[in-house]
Each structure stands twice: as structure tokens, then as C-alpha cells.
Amino acid sequence: MKKVALLIAFCTCTAAVSQSKLERADQFFNDFEFDRAIELYQDLVSQKRKSSTHIIQRLADAHFNQSEYHKAKDWYVKLYTIEGKGMGENNIIKLVQCLKASMEPEQADKLLREFYSDRTSRLDMIMAQKQHLDSSLQKEPMYEIQTLAFNSKKSDFAPSMYNGKLVFASARDTVKSNGKLYPWNNQPYLDLYLTHPNESNFVPEKFLENLESAYHDSNLAFDSRSQRVYFTRNYLKKNKLSANSDGLSNMHILQGTIYNNELVNVTSMAFNSKEYSCGHPALSADGKYLYFTSNMPGGQGESDIYVVELGVDGDAITPPMNLGPTINTRGREMFPFVDGSDLYFSSDGHYGLGGLDVFVSQIKSKSQYSLPINLGNPVNGNMDDFSLVLNHDKGNGYFASNRFGGKGDDDIYYLEKAKPINCLEYSGYVLNEKTGEPITLASFELYDLSSGLLEAGKTDETGYFKFILPCNKESKMVFFKPRFSKKEVFITTNENPEEASVNNMIYLTPFESLVVKEGDVEKIKVNPIYFEYDKSDITPRAEIELEKVLFVMREFPEVKIKIESHTDSRGTDQYNFRLSDDRAKSTMRYLIAKGVDTDRIVSANGYGEYRLKNKCANGVQCTEQEHLVNRRSDFIIVKQKSDLVNGEINQ
């Protein structure tokens, strides 16, 4: 991200004296002509078997400043090999970013742990950020992004929203300042442009008729009425660069008022100085506070974020206050943006994915901020991601990145909150239908009816389960456990998030409550199946009992049965045998008609009075109740010593 130089001074003059190659290389480096500096430093390296740490440092920094992280990494590694921790935190941060940009995150993490091993508070902060980022990368992305047609082959960044349009900084104008190029990146100086981001055929035009200067203009911040504006510009005097005592020109923040498409009443902010840079202005929602970036003395690192309170005239009425070590690090903190109570900014000193990443922190007070959280993919990647702005009401915004696949050096991307993938939390308890007690380790599964299994788990000791259901889908949830019935629940969600559905009670019926054992024989528990006299048709009273059989056959699909029907001893033996056999087969036909597969009923036979359960044989006087015991239909489970698995019987 070569526009980082907006916060770093550049030379306005070069000494015209005889210099050695090293002196000329250093001069090019100090003038931000890094390409020429690298060429001379490389010549010096090739001429010597050993390179000084000064040259190694300069080569590392020169490549780093040009976002050539892969090349910078090799030189920072050499420096670390020589100096170890003595190379300093600032270099460690840069080496970490280079490792991540080179897709070596494990090595970067190892380096962080080693360097901060004796600074537990800082290491704890980094590891907390890492844990949050690792967790977020396992979830669906928060945003969707897309490239924009107006990006150029030069640097485009620092978007701002203005009356439904977009203002941004760009180096696309090669005519400006008679073609003079900025030495840092050999691109034209930055101008501000206005575009309609949703109109692909709209050609960006210069913003405001009189805003342009011969050098850098960038980073606009508007008040809520879009009349007062703050922006970044080189320190100028009579439209010429104004240098400090070292011959360097810094950046400063100006404010003005937009009137009739012109900028009027332009004044410099009170905290500006020729001795350091200030830039990247951002206003709080109420317009009372201005956040900005600066490398003023006394900061935490290369560049820090500060805040001032504004008066009615828009100027600062308090001295700049550094946001402190929760926000600022030994690295670079830049491009603040405030959305309500959330502060967004870019940093390479907090735990990220590589280069500058966008973070968010909650503003608790002017001096208190929550742990900055990395926004993760797709906003952040292993290169520089920065200058994010959001439209809170619409849930969209813009940011810039020099990631691979863009049109130019830096490109502006549109981001929009991703449509929620998950809409509804559905949770509750799986209980024993007979006792009401929780069923521990009951299995639960979530299915998308079109794509299959989405999630699976088991209940805890309280029987608790929880699903997160996808949006705009019909989902099926299945609950089961060995030797229990299954339960299926269907839920349809819409496109919008709903309130959680909690404390749902899912009841499973234990297999043991549905059967009775007589010795080694296991039967489905039913009351007597009643038929009309001398008939085998299924009566409504019989259907009630047969529903119990159907329940077992549905809930335990591997169960196979044989049906045995019996009569009492009254009537002839042949008559009773025929009647019972007709009733058994009528019962079988009824179950099959209700959906039971034929191969699950092994047999259906009548035994007449040949298997009486008591003394009431032919000629024996018995009560009606005693005869009733013998008039029965048994539904015998044919698999012995079976084990119910997943709600099924497997032998």
C-alpha cells in the first residue's frame, strides 16, 4: 500500500555534492525513491561478502514500503538471524506481516510467541485476537464484496460517501502538476474524484471546482449535513511545498465549507505542525469529535490514531489525545472511521492475516476501547486492506485493498452485509416420554431436505440440544437413541432472522414400554383385539389397539413380527382354527394397507383353541373373563437378543 507515505514526509530538495554509492542509496531512500535505492543497495551487497545491518535494514524497509512483502521478508529474516529480538518490535511486526503475506502464518505465530514471551499482557491480547479470528474464519463471512468498474490502473482508495455518491482519492491524473510524479510510487499526485458507484458507465469527475492542488489531496470526512468537510493535503505555502527544518514536507488536515460546488473558508486545524504529519480525518456521528492519524512525537508506533473535541467553528478545542495501547501499537494504525459507537481502523500491529487489516473496536469512552477485532475474510486478506467506510442504515460500504486480482495498485471494493445463512436457533431437551427424565447422549441430526445432512450431535446430561437452522429453507430434525423411538420435526424459515425457539421438549418412547416379555418371547404390548361374533373384519375398537402395533413398526423399522391369533375353547376345534386364521390374516392385510412392508410380517397364522393360557378347555366351566384370556392376538418380535441402534433393531 504505497499511499501509506501520505503520513510520511518526503524530501523537497537533494544535496548536490559528491557522494559515495552508499550515501547516494541512502539519499534515494530518504527521498522515497525506493526503486533507485534498492538498485544501489543490491550493488553494494553483490560487492561484499557480508552486508552491514544498515544495508539489510534499508533493503527490507524499501521493499516493505513498496508492498513487496515477499522480497522484504528475506531481508527481515536476515536481520532477525543477526540480531534476534534485538532487531526491535517495529521490525518484528513487519517480519510477521511479511510472513503472513507469504502464506507462512504458522511461522509468524511462532515468532510472535517467542518475541512477546516476556510480555504476557501483550501476548494475551494477541492470542485473544487470534482466537476470535480463527473462530470467525470457521463461520460464514459477515460481508460479501465486489470490485467496482471505476477503478484505474493507478492507486484508488480512501472512499467517502457524499449525498448518495462516492468521493475517493486517485492517482489517475497524469496531467496534474505538469506530469510530475510522486517519488514513492512513481505515480501522479492524488486528486479527489466523484462518481456514481452503481452506474458502471459513469466516468469519475473531479470533486469540487476549486479543491485541487498541485500535490496530494485525499481522505475526505463530511459532517452529517455534508457541508463542512475535512481533508488531507501536503503542507503548502503559496501553493508550494512548505518544508520543515529537515527539508521535508508533511501532511496536514484542513477544514472548509462546501458552497455552490466550491470549497470556501478553508482553514488549517490547530493541532497541525510542519514537524509531523496528520491525516485520515474521521468524524463521530454527532460531529463533536474528530479522529485522525498522525506520527507526532510521543506516539506508540509508526503512526497512531488520535482524537480531538471540536468547537462550533469546527476546529479543535482540546489537544490531540492518543487512543492508547489498546488501539495503537508499535506498528501502523491508520484510516479511522466511526460508525455509532464502533471505531473501525486499519493496522498491521494487531493480529491479522497479513499487511494492513481492518479492525473494529467499541468506543466505551474517549479513553476506553474494547479489544480490536479483525473483520476477517473477505474484507481482510494477506495484503493491505484499509480505508473502510460504512453506511449503517443500508448495511453496505466501501474499502480499499491492493490484493491480487485487482485492476491497479490499490482498488476500491464494495461490501454489503451477507444475507444471513442461519436464521433461527432451535433448542430444547430430549426426554423419556414415559418418565419425563432427560435422555443423555441421544443423537440429533439436522437435514436440508434438498442437500442432506447438515449437522449432527448428542445431548448432554440434561438432554439439551441446539440447532442453528438455515434461512429460507425447510429443515428436518431427527432425534433418536438405541432402544428409543425416533422423532422427526420439520421447520420452515424465511429470509429474515427470527427470534430463537428455545425450551422445546422432544419426547422419545422407550422400546421397553412398548413390549412385554413372556419367558424368552417378546411381544408388542396391546390389549385384546376384538372382532364381531363369527367375523374377521377389523372393528374400530381393534384399530385402536392395532395403532400401537403400527407405532412400533414405524418407529423401529427393522422390527419384524409374526401374528398369532387364538380363540377360546367354545365351538368346534375346526371352526375355531378357521376363524382365528382368518382373523390373523385380516390383521396382516390391515397392517400392510397401513404401510407396513410385507416382508416385515414373517407369518400370520391362527391356532384356534390349541394354545390355551389357562384351564378352560372343552367341557371345563369357566367365567367369561377366564375365556377372554384365551381370545387374543399376539404380535411376536421374531428377532431375539437384538440391539436397537439409532432407533432400529439390528441383529
KAPEDA-V795976 format. One record per pair of residues at least 12 apart in sequence whose C-alpha atoms are under 7 Angstrom apart, sorted by the first residue. I is the first residue (numbers start at 0). J is the second residue. D is the distance in whole Angstrom. If there is no record, write none. Layout:
i,j,d
I,J,D
I,J,D
//
This chain:
i,j,d
0,65,7
0,66,6
0,383,6
0,401,6
1,64,6
1,65,6
1,66,7
1,184,6
5,250,7
6,250,6
6,276,5
6,277,7
6,278,7
6,293,7
7,249,7
7,276,7
8,247,6
8,248,5
8,249,5
9,30,6
9,31,7
9,247,5
9,248,6
10,30,5
10,246,6
10,247,5
10,248,7
11,242,7
11,246,6
11,247,6
11,248,7
12,246,7
20,39,7
24,36,5
24,39,6
24,40,6
31,182,6
31,183,5
32,182,5
32,183,5
33,61,6
33,183,7
37,58,6
37,61,7
40,54,6
40,58,7
52,78,7
55,74,6
55,78,7
56,78,7
58,74,7
59,71,4
59,74,5
59,75,6
68,97,5
68,100,6
69,97,6
69,101,6
71,97,7
72,94,6
72,97,5
72,98,6
75,94,6
84,114,6
88,329,7
89,329,6
89,330,6
92,330,6
92,348,6
95,107,5
96,347,7
96,353,5
96,354,5
97,353,7
99,352,6
99,353,5
99,381,6
100,353,5
100,354,7
100,381,5
100,382,6
125,349,7
125,350,6
128,350,6
128,372,6
129,350,6
132,373,6
132,375,6
135,375,7
136,375,7
136,376,7
140,376,6
140,377,7
141,416,6
141,417,6
142,377,7
142,414,6
142,415,5
142,416,4
142,417,5
143,414,6
143,415,5
143,416,6
143,417,5
144,377,7
144,412,6
144,413,5
144,414,4
144,415,6
145,412,6
145,413,5
145,414,7
146,411,7
146,412,5
146,413,6
147,411,7
147,412,6
147,413,7
148,199,6
150,406,7
150,410,6
150,411,7
151,171,7
151,406,6
151,407,6
152,406,6
152,407,4
152,408,6
153,170,6
153,171,6
153,407,5
153,408,5
154,169,6
154,170,5
154,407,6
154,408,5
154,409,5
154,410,7
155,168,6
155,169,4
155,170,7
155,409,5
155,410,5
155,411,6
156,168,5
156,169,7
156,399,5
156,409,6
156,410,6
156,411,6
157,218,5
157,386,5
157,399,7
158,386,7
158,388,7
158,397,7
158,398,7
159,219,6
159,220,7
159,388,7
161,225,7
164,193,7
164,194,6
164,195,5
164,196,7
165,193,6
165,194,5
165,195,6
165,196,6
166,191,7
166,192,5
166,193,4
166,194,7
167,191,6
167,192,5
167,193,7
168,189,6
168,190,6
168,191,5
168,192,6
168,217,5
168,218,7
169,189,5
169,190,6
169,191,6
170,186,6
170,187,5
170,188,6
170,189,5
170,190,6
171,187,7
172,187,6
173,187,6
175,213,7
176,213,5
188,214,5
188,215,5
189,214,7
189,215,5
189,216,6
189,217,7
190,211,7
190,215,6
190,216,5
190,217,7
191,205,6
191,206,6
191,216,6
191,217,6
192,204,5
192,205,4
192,206,5
193,205,6
193,206,5
207,260,5
207,261,5
207,262,7
208,260,6
208,261,6
209,261,6
209,262,6
210,262,6
214,233,7
215,232,5
215,233,6
216,231,6
216,232,5
217,230,6
217,231,5
217,232,7
218,230,5
218,231,6
218,279,5
218,280,7
219,280,7
220,280,6
220,281,5
220,282,7
222,282,7
222,286,6
226,256,6
226,257,5
227,255,6
227,256,5
227,257,6
228,254,6
228,255,5
228,256,6
229,252,7
229,253,6
229,254,4
229,255,7
229,280,6
230,252,6
230,253,6
230,254,6
230,280,6
231,250,7
231,251,6
231,252,5
231,253,6
231,278,5
231,279,7
232,250,6
232,251,6
232,252,6
233,248,7
233,249,6
233,250,4
233,251,6
234,248,6
234,249,6
234,250,5
234,251,6
234,273,7
243,273,6
243,274,6
249,273,6
249,275,6
249,276,5
250,276,5
250,277,6
250,278,6
251,271,6
251,276,6
251,277,5
251,278,6
252,267,6
252,268,6
252,271,7
252,277,6
252,278,6
253,265,7
253,266,6
253,267,5
253,268,6
254,266,6
254,267,6
268,314,6
268,315,7
269,314,7
269,315,6
275,294,6
275,295,5
276,293,5
276,294,6
276,295,7
277,291,7
277,292,6
277,293,4
278,291,6
278,292,5
278,293,6
279,291,5
279,292,6
279,334,5
279,335,7
281,335,6
281,336,5
281,337,7
282,337,7
283,337,6
284,338,7
284,339,6
287,308,6
287,309,5
288,306,7
288,307,6
288,308,5
288,309,6
289,306,6
289,307,5
289,308,6
289,309,7
290,304,7
290,305,6
290,306,4
290,307,7
290,335,7
291,304,6
291,305,5
291,306,6
291,335,6
292,304,5
292,305,6
292,333,6
292,334,7
299,327,6
299,328,6
299,329,5
300,328,6
300,329,4
300,330,5
300,331,7
301,329,6
301,330,6
301,331,5
302,331,5
302,332,6
302,333,7
303,327,6
303,331,7
303,332,5
303,333,7
304,321,6
304,322,6
304,327,7
304,332,6
304,333,7
305,319,6
305,320,5
305,321,5
305,322,6
306,319,6
306,320,5
306,321,7
307,319,5
307,320,6
322,366,6
325,368,7
325,370,7
326,371,7
328,348,6
329,348,6
330,347,6
330,348,5
331,346,5
331,347,6
331,348,6
332,344,7
332,345,6
332,346,4
333,345,5
333,346,6
334,385,7
334,386,5
336,387,7
336,388,6
338,391,7
340,361,6
340,362,5
341,359,6
341,360,6
341,361,5
341,362,6
342,359,6
342,360,5
342,361,6
342,362,6
343,357,7
343,358,6
343,359,4
343,360,7
344,357,6
344,358,5
344,359,7
345,357,4
345,358,6
345,385,5
351,373,6
352,379,7
352,380,6
352,381,5
353,380,7
353,381,4
353,382,6
354,381,6
354,382,5
354,383,5
355,382,7
355,383,4
355,384,5
355,385,7
356,379,6
356,383,6
356,384,5
356,385,7
357,373,6
357,374,6
357,379,7
357,384,6
357,385,6
358,371,6
358,372,5
358,373,5
358,374,6
359,371,5
359,372,5
359,373,7
360,372,6
382,401,6
382,402,5
383,400,5
383,401,6
383,402,7
384,399,6
384,400,4
384,401,7
385,398,6
385,399,5
385,400,6
386,398,5
386,399,6
387,399,7
394,415,6
394,416,6
395,414,6
395,415,4
395,416,6
396,413,6
396,414,5
396,415,6
397,411,7
397,412,6
397,413,5
397,414,6
398,411,6
398,412,5
398,413,7
399,411,4
399,412,6
419,470,7
420,469,6
420,470,6
421,467,6
421,468,5
421,469,4
421,470,5
422,468,6
422,469,6
422,470,5
422,495,6
422,496,4
422,497,6
423,467,6
423,468,5
423,496,6
423,497,6
423,498,7
423,499,6
424,466,6
424,467,5
424,468,6
424,499,5
424,500,6
425,465,6
425,466,5
425,467,6
425,499,6
425,500,5
425,501,6
426,464,6
426,465,4
426,466,6
426,500,6
426,501,5
426,502,6
426,503,6
427,463,6
427,464,6
427,465,7
427,501,6
427,502,4
427,503,4
427,504,6
428,462,5
428,463,4
428,464,6
428,502,7
428,503,6
428,504,5
428,505,6
429,462,5
429,463,7
429,504,6
429,505,5
429,506,6
430,462,7
430,504,7
430,505,6
430,506,5
430,507,6
431,506,6
431,507,5
431,508,6
431,509,7
432,506,5
432,507,5
432,508,5
433,508,7
437,461,6
437,462,5
438,462,5
439,458,6
439,459,6
439,460,5
439,461,7
439,462,5
440,457,5
440,458,5
440,459,6
441,457,5
441,458,5
441,478,7
441,479,6
441,480,5
442,456,6
442,457,4
442,458,7
442,478,6
442,479,5
442,480,6
443,455,6
443,456,5
443,457,6
443,477,6
443,478,5
443,479,7
444,456,7
444,476,6
444,477,5
444,478,7
445,474,7
445,475,6
445,476,5
445,477,7
446,474,6
446,475,5
446,476,6
447,473,7
447,474,5
447,475,7
448,473,7
448,474,6
448,475,7
470,492,5
470,493,6
470,494,5
471,492,5
471,493,4
471,494,5
472,491,6
472,492,5
472,493,7
473,489,7
473,490,6
473,491,4
473,492,6
474,489,6
474,490,5
474,491,6
475,487,7
475,488,6
475,489,5
475,490,7
476,488,5
476,489,6
479,645,6
479,646,6
480,644,7
480,645,5
480,646,6
481,643,5
481,644,4
481,645,5
481,646,5
482,509,6
482,510,5
482,643,5
482,644,7
482,646,6
483,507,6
483,508,5
483,509,4
483,510,5
483,646,6
484,507,5
484,508,5
484,509,6
484,510,7
484,554,5
484,555,7
484,646,6
485,507,6
485,554,6
485,646,6
486,507,7
521,635,6
521,636,6
522,633,7
522,634,5
522,635,4
522,636,6
523,548,7
523,634,6
523,635,7
525,544,6
525,547,7
526,544,6
527,631,5
527,632,7
528,541,5
528,544,7
528,631,6
528,632,6
529,541,5
535,581,6
535,582,5
535,585,6
536,585,7
554,646,7
555,646,6
555,647,5
555,648,7
556,647,6
557,647,5
557,648,5
557,649,7
558,636,7
558,648,6
559,599,5
559,600,6
559,601,7
559,636,6
559,637,6
560,599,6
560,600,5
560,601,6
560,634,6
560,635,5
560,636,5
560,637,5
561,600,6
561,601,5
561,602,5
561,603,6
561,634,6
561,635,5
561,636,7
561,637,7
562,583,6
562,602,6
562,603,4
562,604,6
562,632,7
562,633,6
562,634,5
562,635,6
563,583,6
563,603,6
563,604,5
563,605,6
563,632,6
563,633,5
563,634,7
564,579,5
564,580,7
564,582,7
564,583,5
564,604,6
564,605,5
564,606,6
564,631,6
564,632,4
564,633,6
565,579,6
565,605,6
565,606,5
565,607,5
565,608,6
565,629,7
565,630,5
565,631,5
565,632,6
566,579,6
566,607,5
566,608,5
566,629,6
566,630,4
566,631,7
567,608,5
567,626,6
567,629,5
567,630,5
568,608,5
568,615,7
568,616,5
568,617,6
569,617,7
572,607,7
572,608,7
575,607,5
575,608,6
576,605,6
576,606,6
576,607,4
579,605,4
579,606,6
579,607,5
580,604,5
580,605,4
580,606,7
583,603,5
583,604,6
583,605,6
584,603,5
584,604,7
587,603,6
611,629,6
612,628,7
612,629,6
//
